[in-house]
């Protein structure tokens, strides 16, 4: 009986990590299209400045910054990379996409920042690739960036 229970637990754990590995594939439609980042899914594990302000589960206010666009983007990149378990997927002036990996399980979040030319605003989207809830991780991540740029 104990062997079967142990075998079942091992199978569940291995199955979970296979699910995480398969589900962590990067979406193909990330980036900026016609000035917009990808929309959030219906699940509450995504926040975006470009969601409807009525969508309290997903909407966060864009960040207004002062100073140089390039310097602001470099500050964001430096802050994000300093967190660890973060890699830059794409970076060009005005847009940067990061992958952020959780420490234990290895969940991956896609975090995008868009700094339109001629505006002193940072739009962003932070979304978990799999699962339903993120326990507020994406919203907190964006709050930290807002604190960095506003202070």
GIBELFEN-V466303 format. One record per run of one state. SS is the DSSP state (A for helix, B for strand, O for the rest). FROM is the first residue (numbers start at 1). TO is the last residue. Records with the same first field share a line. If there is no record, write none. Layout:
SS=FROM-TO  FROM-TO
This chain:
O=1-1  24-32  34-35  37-45  49-58  60-62  65-68  82-85  93-94  102-107  115-120  129-136  151-151
A=2-23  69-81  137-150
B=33-33  36-36  46-48  59-59  63-64  86-92  95-101  108-114  121-128
